[in-house]
Amino acid sequence: MTVTAALPISAVPPTVHRMTVKLVVLYTHPDNADAFERHYLDVHMPLVGKIPGLQRAEAGRIVAVLDGGEQTFYRAAELYFADQEALQAGLGSAEGKATAADYRKIAPPGSRMFVEALDD
C-alpha cells in the first residue's frame, strides 16, 4: 500500500485545486503508546517537516470525546498545503515517499487519512 493509493488524489473535485487543502491523519490507539510516541515525535514528525510545499503541520493527542461516543482515535495530524497540486507534489517527492513509508510502519490498524478543502 502506498499513500497515493490511500489518497485517491484524482477523486478530489477540480475546484479543490485552487484552495488551501490539508491532509488530515487520524491514528488509532497503538499497542505500545510510549514506543509510538517516541517514534512519532523523534522520527516521523521530522520527516513530515521535510515534505516540499508543506506550509504548516499541527499534531496532537486526542484527549476527550465530547459527544459520548467511543474514543476511536489516539492522535491527529493536519498538514497544510497551498493547493491540491502542492499536496500531490509533496507526497510524490522523495521526502513525501519516505514519510509515507514511515507511516505504514507506525500507523495502527484502522488509522485514516483524508484530504480536506478549506473554506475561504
N, C-alpha and C positions, 0 to 999 in steps of 0.2 A: 504494500500500500504506500502511495506517495501522498504528500499533502495536496498536490494538484488534483489527485483523484478524489481526495476527501473534500476538496473545494471545487465544485464544478463551475469554474470561472465563466465559462461560456453560457451558463444558465442565468447569469446575472443580467437583468434588462439593460439595454444600451443606455438608457437615461442615467444609470448609475455612473457611467464613465466620467461625468463632469462634476461630480460631487465628492466630497470627502467620504472615504469609506474606512471602516475599521474591521479588523479581524478579531472576532471575539472567541476566546478559547475557554471552555469550561472543563475543568478537571474533576473527575470523581474522586472519591476517597482512596488514597493509596494504602496498601497493606502496611507499609512502614513509613509513617508520616515524617519522622526525623530524617531518614535517609532521603526521602523525596525532597524535603525542604532544602537539605544541604545541596543536593544536585541541582535543584531548580534555581536556587539563588546563586550558587557558585559557578555553575556551568551553563545552564540553559539561558538564563536571562542575559548574561554577557554575549552569548551567541545571537540572541534576539537583537541586541543593541547594534550589531554589525550589519543588519539587513539594510541594503541600499534603499533609499526612499522612505524609510521609516521616519515619521515626523515626531511621534510620541509613543511611549509604551507605558501602560499602567498595569499593575498586577497587585493582587491581594488575596487574602484568605476569606472565605465565606464564614461569617461568624454567627449569623442568625437567619432564621426563616420567619418572616412576619405573617405569612398567610396560613400558618398552621399545618402546612404540608411537610413532607419529608425533606430533610436536608440532603438532597441528591449530590450536590457539588461541593467540593472542598476548596477549590481555588479558581480564580478567574484572571484572565489577562486580556487586555484590549490594546491592539496595535493599530495606530492611526496612519493612514496614507492619504496623499493629496487626492487620488482618484483610483479608479479600478486598474488603469494601466500601470500606475506606480506600484500597486499591490501585486499585480501579476508579475511585473519585472522583479520586484524584491523577492518574491517567493521562488522565482525561476533562477535567481542568481546563485552562485556558489555558496554564499553566506546563508541564503534562504534554504537551500537544499541541506546544508549542514544542520540548520535549526530544525528542519523537518525530520531529519534522521534522528536527532536527539529527542524530539517529541515522541516519535514512535518507540523509543527506548523507555521513556519515563511515564507516558500517559496511561493511567489505569484504564481498564476496560470500561466503556461507556462514556469516556471523555468525548467532548464535541467541539466542533469548530463551525463558526458562522461568519458570513460577511454581512455587515450592516452598512447601509447607505444612510448617512446622517442627514437629517432635515436641515434646510437652510436657516 
